[in-house]
Amino acid sequence: MIDYIALLFLVVTYLSLVLLTSFSHQYIKFLTIGFTLLYFIWGLWHHKREKSLHPKIALEYFIIAMLGLWLIISIP
């Protein structure tokens, strides 16, 4: 349960900071790269705690993180 509370905190913090930047593309890019990295680390940490971490799961989190990063950064 604490894992999901931590993830929720990360998401709320990310969205709050994006809203506070007045939608500056450079700041959003910087915040998104940071959030993507934290999301990937969170996924590895969560599955390690659950003793279900496998290379395929790590790859899945990496691909999802990169897809999200690409989608957000590609917005003009």
C-alpha positions as CSV (number, residue, x, y, z in Angstrom):
1,M,0.0,0.0,0.0
2,I,2.8,2.4,0.8
3,D,4.2,1.8,-2.7
4,Y,1.0,3.2,-4.3
5,I,0.9,6.1,-1.9
6,A,4.5,7.0,-2.9
7,L,3.5,6.8,-6.6
8,L,0.4,9.0,-6.0
9,F,2.6,11.5,-4.2
10,L,5.0,11.5,-7.2
11,V,2.2,12.0,-9.7
12,V,0.5,14.8,-7.7
13,T,3.9,16.6,-7.2
14,Y,4.6,16.3,-10.9
15,L,1.3,17.7,-12.0
16,S,1.4,20.5,-9.4
17,L,4.8,21.5,-10.5
18,V,3.7,21.5,-14.2
19,L,0.8,23.7,-13.3
20,L,3.1,26.1,-11.4
21,T,5.5,26.5,-14.3
22,S,2.9,28.4,-16.4
23,F,3.3,25.7,-19.0
24,S,6.9,26.6,-19.9
25,H,8.0,24.0,-22.4
26,Q,11.6,23.8,-21.0
27,Y,10.5,23.3,-17.4
28,I,7.9,20.8,-18.4
29,K,10.6,18.9,-20.3
30,F,12.9,18.9,-17.3
31,L,10.1,17.9,-14.9
32,T,8.9,15.1,-17.2
33,I,12.4,13.7,-17.5
34,G,12.7,13.7,-13.7
35,F,9.3,12.1,-13.3
36,T,10.0,9.5,-15.9
37,L,13.2,8.5,-14.1
38,L,11.4,8.3,-10.7
39,Y,8.5,6.3,-12.2
40,F,11.0,3.8,-13.6
41,I,12.8,3.6,-10.3
42,W,9.5,3.3,-8.4
43,G,8.5,0.3,-10.6
44,L,11.7,-1.5,-10.0
45,W,11.5,-0.8,-6.2
46,H,7.9,-1.9,-6.0
47,H,8.5,-5.2,-7.8
48,K,11.7,-5.9,-5.8
49,R,9.7,-5.5,-2.6
50,E,7.0,-7.8,-3.9
51,K,9.8,-10.3,-5.0
52,S,8.4,-10.2,-8.5
53,L,11.1,-8.3,-10.3
54,H,12.0,-9.9,-13.7
55,P,13.9,-8.5,-16.7
56,K,10.6,-8.4,-18.7
57,I,9.0,-6.3,-16.0
58,A,11.9,-3.9,-15.9
59,L,11.7,-3.6,-19.7
60,E,8.0,-2.9,-19.5
61,Y,8.5,0.0,-17.0
62,F,11.3,1.3,-19.2
63,I,9.2,1.2,-22.4
64,I,6.2,2.8,-20.7
65,A,8.4,5.5,-19.1
66,M,10.0,6.3,-22.5
67,L,6.6,6.3,-24.3
68,G,5.3,8.8,-21.7
69,L,8.4,10.9,-22.0
70,W,8.1,11.0,-25.8
71,L,4.4,11.9,-25.7
72,I,4.9,14.8,-23.3
73,I,8.0,16.2,-24.9
74,S,6.6,16.0,-28.4
75,I,3.7,18.4,-27.5
76,P,4.6,21.8,-29.0
